[in-house]
Amino acid sequence: MKKIILVTLILFSWVLSAQGADLKIGYVDLNKALNESDSGKKAKKVLEDMVNNKQSVILKKEEEIKAFKDELDKQSSVLTPEAMKDKQDHLNKLIREGQRMVNDFQEEVRKKDSELTQEIQKDLIDIVNKFGKDEGYTIIFERGASGMIYSQKELDLTDKVIKKYNEITNAKK
């Protein structure tokens, strides 16, 4: 965090000396935009529907396990030890299947959430870049990550840093 603040201060001082009072800065809360945009709300609805569908399947599996366990409890006094072991093994198998189903559903929902979120975030960043350029912003920060989303090409110091890094590294060889 301290490095981000230091880099930001250096960048601001460079920008202020280069452009003076023409500095135009803004920020965007991408998380809020994601949650409150129409696409974000639709994605949230898709995930809720997916979870609800998965929950109904899981509930059916839980009911199956409970019914088998109740039957096993009722029959336990009349079953032979071998038959009891077979039924207990079957119950354990049903429980493992249920746990696997829950884990698979959680992973599926997580992947879908990630897929939908990344797609929307990419579009939001594209919009912020265009907005920043069209409106003449010097820098636009992302509020949550304190990272930069847009800056004028002239403020990109990457090539200069690479050149300086190469000079220093090659001088040491």
Buried (B, 14 or more C-beta within 10 A) or exposed (E): EEEEEEEBEEBBEEBEEEBEEEEBEBBBEBBEBBEEBEBBEEBBEEBEEBBEEBEEEBEEBBEEBEEBBEEBEEEEEEBEEEEBEEBBEEBEEBBEEBEEBBEEBEEEBEEBBEEBBEEBBEEBBEEBBEBBEEEEBBBBBBBEEEEBBBBBEEBEBEEEEEEEEEEEEEEEE
